[in-house]
Amino acid sequence: MDIGIDYISYLSIYIPATVGIFSFAKADSRVRLLIIYVWTTALLEIFVDLLKDQGLNNLFLFHVHTFIEFSFLLVFYGNLIVSNHKTKVLNTVGFTFFIISLLLLVFHQGFSVFNSVQRHLEGFLVCLIILFYLWERSANVKRLFTTPTVLLSWIFLVYFGGNLFVFALGNIILTTGDGELWVIHGVLNILLNLVFTYFILAERRKAKRLH
């Protein structure tokens, strides 16, 4: 992977993490949930880097992060989706993810190897959740493109949709040493963290106007 993109991608999580420190106290539950997720991701990034520097296997942390990320998104969109079918849809998606993930851990990709199949599964299911949310919001076309939450959802869709391709080829990349595709992941990661920052700041400004 290009060292410049890799380094910028690594550091980019600290932008929303820092903004979150100054926004957490007055944020609503949705924004606080996002900030906690960002802080957790930043902390895991530190541990990933420390283990790498020590020459130790850090791949189990990618498994941990995937479980945390999916749980965050399930709760986040559970608070946004208002459909009467919300509980059934989210429970089905959540149950599917956790059962298949546990089976993958036991029989295919344990904590000591890269969780490319699990990430691929996560991306596919998350895209379904987001499309369900956007479909629900489509009744108001104007708000489908203008609110911070909807913009974040579109970026999530781009991020997870793009990574479907990257993680589908994850094992091939690790085997051949061809890291060019990881540049895509790095760029998507930078984009997502910038939109996290925008979302936190936009919601902070909205909260100030309401007060």
SULSULVEN-V523289 format. One record per pair of residues at least 24 apart in sequence whose C-alpha atoms are under 8 Angstrom apart, sorted by the first residue. I is the first residue (numbers start at 1). GAP is how many residues later the second one is. D is the distance in whole Angstrom. If there is no record, write none. Layout:
# SULSULVEN-V523289
I	GAP	D
I	GAP	D
This chain:
# SULSULVEN-V523289
1	178	5
1	179	5
1	180	7
1	181	6
1	182	6
2	178	7
2	181	6
5	178	7
5	181	6
5	182	7
6	177	7
6	180	6
8	182	7
9	177	5
9	178	7
9	180	6
9	181	5
10	35	8
12	177	8
12	178	6
12	181	6
12	182	7
13	25	7
13	28	8
13	29	6
13	177	8
13	180	6
14	28	7
15	178	7
15	179	7
15	182	7
16	177	6
16	178	7
16	180	6
16	181	4
16	184	7
17	25	7
19	178	7
19	181	7
19	182	8
20	180	7
23	177	7
23	178	8
23	181	7
26	178	8
26	181	8
27	176	7
27	177	7
27	180	7
30	46	7
30	49	8
31	169	6
31	172	7
33	39	8
33	43	7
34	38	8
34	42	8
35	165	8
37	31	8
37	32	7
37	35	7
41	24	7
57	55	7
58	54	8
59	52	6
59	53	6
59	54	6
59	55	6
59	56	8
60	51	4
60	52	6
60	53	7
60	54	8
62	52	7
62	53	7
63	48	7
63	51	8
63	52	6
66	52	8
66	53	7
66	56	8
70	52	7
70	56	8
73	53	8
77	52	8
77	53	8
77	56	7
80	53	8
81	52	6
81	55	8
83	53	8
90	39	8
93	32	7
97	24	7
97	25	7
97	28	8
114	56	8
114	57	7
116	51	5
116	52	6
116	53	8
116	54	5
116	55	7
117	50	7
117	51	7
119	45	8
119	48	6
120	43	8
120	44	5
120	47	6
120	48	6
123	37	5
123	38	7
123	40	7
123	41	6
124	36	8
124	37	7
124	40	7
126	31	8
126	34	7
127	29	8
127	30	6
127	33	7
127	34	7
130	26	8
130	27	7
131	26	8
148	50	8
148	51	6
148	54	7
148	55	7
149	50	7
152	43	6
152	44	7
152	47	7
155	36	8
155	37	7
155	40	7
156	36	7
158	30	8
159	29	6
159	30	7
159	33	7
162	26	8
